[in-house]
Amino acid sequence: MLEIRKVYTAIEETRIEGGLQIEDPIRMITTMLVMKNPWANRGFVEDLMPEINEYAPQIGELLVAELFKHIESADDVEAFGKAAVVGVDGEMEHASAFIHTLKFGNKFRDAVEGKSILPFTNKRGGAGTPVIIPMVHKNEDSKRSHFLTFEATIPDAPRADEIVVAISVSTAGRPHPRTGDRHQDMIELGLV
């Protein structure tokens, strides 16, 4: 049984950047859940698939439902990403297991009507470890203005036998983007 100790949401709204007002404030939202690591205290588990198959869709559905408490529709989302942090008694593979499967990712991607591959981080850490979620444009993963990172911390998670799983979105790219476009760089460098 999926054992969820906590659900946590963090929202950042940027209204001024570089001293300039932003016409439509940009919101970045992450929803995270803290769950018991189903492989904790079992030694090396060769086959992780039974738990992945059972829990990954549930995790995706729960996080998407939480996210949609803070956005009205998929149209509100321009960028997205995912992350996991496993507690210190877990393996890196445990952090990766639930986020690196379409059984999880497609719940999120489909809900926000995205096509891009979901960027990610996965790591191990103790309580209060920052959950760092990279994001890209949901449909144009090379669009530089939407190369974003959101960071949030849950003070008491993950415990040694837990996993934090997170999804994040942004309602726009960076404020006042001016670093150019990857495709224009390729033209200027004669790569296309």
C-alpha positions in Angstrom: 0.0 0.0 0.0 1.3 3.5 -0.9 2.0 5.2 2.4 2.0 9.1 2.0 3.0 11.0 5.1 2.7 14.5 3.7 1.7 16.6 0.6 3.4 19.9 0.3 2.9 22.8 -2.2 5.2 25.8 -2.8 4.2 28.8 -4.9 6.4 31.7 -6.0 5.0 34.7 -7.8 7.4 37.1 -9.5 6.0 40.6 -10.0 9.2 42.7 -10.6 12.5 41.5 -12.1 15.5 43.7 -12.8 13.6 46.6 -11.5 10.9 46.3 -14.1 7.3 45.4 -13.5 6.1 42.2 -15.0 2.7 42.7 -16.8 1.4 39.3 -15.9 3.1 38.0 -12.7 4.8 34.7 -13.3 4.0 31.8 -11.0 6.1 28.7 -10.4 4.4 26.0 -8.5 5.7 22.7 -7.1 3.6 20.0 -5.5 5.5 17.3 -3.6 4.6 14.2 -1.7 6.5 12.5 1.0 6.1 8.7 0.9 7.5 5.7 2.7 10.2 4.1 0.5 8.7 0.7 -0.3 12.2 -0.8 -0.6 13.6 0.5 2.6 15.0 -2.0 5.0 14.6 -4.9 2.5 18.2 -5.1 1.4 19.0 -5.1 -2.3 15.8 -5.6 -4.2 16.4 -7.0 -7.7 13.0 -6.3 -9.2 11.6 -2.9 -8.5 8.8 -3.1 -11.1 6.0 -4.5 -9.0 6.1 -1.3 -6.8 6.7 1.0 -9.8 3.7 -0.5 -11.6 1.5 -0.2 -8.6 2.5 3.2 -7.2 3.8 5.3 -10.1 0.4 6.0 -11.6 -1.1 6.8 -8.1 1.8 9.2 -7.4 1.3 10.9 -10.7 -2.5 11.2 -10.3 -2.2 12.6 -6.7 0.5 15.2 -7.6 -1.5 16.3 -10.7 -4.7 16.7 -8.6 -2.8 18.8 -6.1 -1.3 21.0 -8.9 -4.7 21.7 -10.4 -5.8 23.1 -7.0 -3.5 26.0 -7.9 -3.9 26.4 -11.7 -7.2 26.5 -13.7 -6.2 24.6 -16.8 -3.4 23.2 -18.9 -3.3 26.6 -20.7 -1.8 28.1 -17.5 1.3 25.9 -17.9 4.2 26.9 -20.1 7.1 25.0 -18.5 7.4 21.8 -16.4 9.8 19.4 -14.7 10.0 16.7 -12.0 12.3 15.6 -9.2 12.8 13.0 -6.5 14.9 12.8 -3.3 15.4 9.5 -1.6 16.3 9.4 2.1 19.8 8.4 3.2 18.9 4.7 3.7 17.6 4.4 0.2 19.4 3.9 -3.2 19.6 6.4 -6.0 17.6 3.9 -8.0 14.8 4.3 -5.5 14.7 8.1 -6.2 14.6 7.4 -10.0 12.2 4.6 -9.9 8.9 6.5 -9.7 9.8 9.5 -11.8 11.5 7.7 -14.7 8.5 5.8 -16.0 5.8 6.8 -18.4 3.3 5.5 -15.8 4.1 8.5 -13.8 5.3 11.1 -16.3 2.5 10.7 -18.7 -0.1 11.5 -16.0 1.7 14.9 -15.6 2.5 15.5 -19.3 -1.0 14.6 -20.5 -2.7 16.7 -17.8 -0.8 19.9 -18.8 -1.0 19.0 -22.5 2.8 18.8 -22.9 5.0 17.1 -25.5 8.5 17.7 -24.3 10.5 15.3 -22.3 10.3 16.1 -18.6 13.6 17.4 -17.2 14.5 15.9 -13.8 16.8 15.7 -10.9 17.1 12.7 -8.6 19.4 12.6 -5.5 19.8 11.3 -2.0 19.6 13.4 1.1 18.4 13.9 4.6 15.5 15.9 6.0 15.5 19.4 4.6 17.4 18.5 1.5 16.5 21.1 -1.2 14.3 19.6 -4.0 15.6 21.2 -7.2 13.3 20.9 -10.2 14.6 22.0 -13.6 12.0 23.0 -16.2 11.7 23.4 -19.9 8.9 24.6 -22.2 6.2 22.0 -22.2 6.2 21.7 -26.0 9.5 23.3 -27.2 12.3 21.8 -25.0 15.0 24.0 -26.6 13.3 27.3 -26.0 15.8 29.1 -23.8 13.4 31.5 -22.2 11.8 28.6 -20.4 15.0 27.0 -19.0 14.0 27.4 -15.4 14.7 26.0 -12.0 12.5 25.9 -8.9 13.7 24.9 -5.5 11.7 24.0 -2.4 12.4 22.4 0.9 10.4 20.3 3.3 12.0 20.8 6.7 11.3 17.2 8.0 11.6 15.3 4.7 12.8 13.0 3.5 13.4 10.9 6.5 15.9 8.1 6.1 13.2 5.6 4.9 11.3 8.0 2.7 11.1 9.4 -0.8 10.0 12.9 -1.9 8.5 13.1 -5.4 7.8 16.5 -7.0 6.4 18.0 -10.1 6.7 21.7 -11.0 5.3 24.1 -13.5 5.7 27.7 -14.5 3.1 30.0 -16.0 5.7 31.6 -18.3 9.3 31.7 -19.1 11.9 33.9 -17.4 10.9 37.5 -16.9 12.3 39.8 -19.7 14.3 37.0 -21.5 17.2 38.4 -23.7 19.7 35.6 -24.1 18.7 34.7 -27.6 17.5 31.5 -29.2 19.3 28.2 -29.6 18.3 27.9 -33.3 19.5 31.4 -34.1 22.9 30.5 -32.5 23.1 27.4 -34.7 22.4 29.6 -37.8 25.1 32.1 -36.7 27.6 29.4 -36.1 26.9 27.8 -39.4 25.6 24.6 -37.9 22.5 24.4 -40.0 
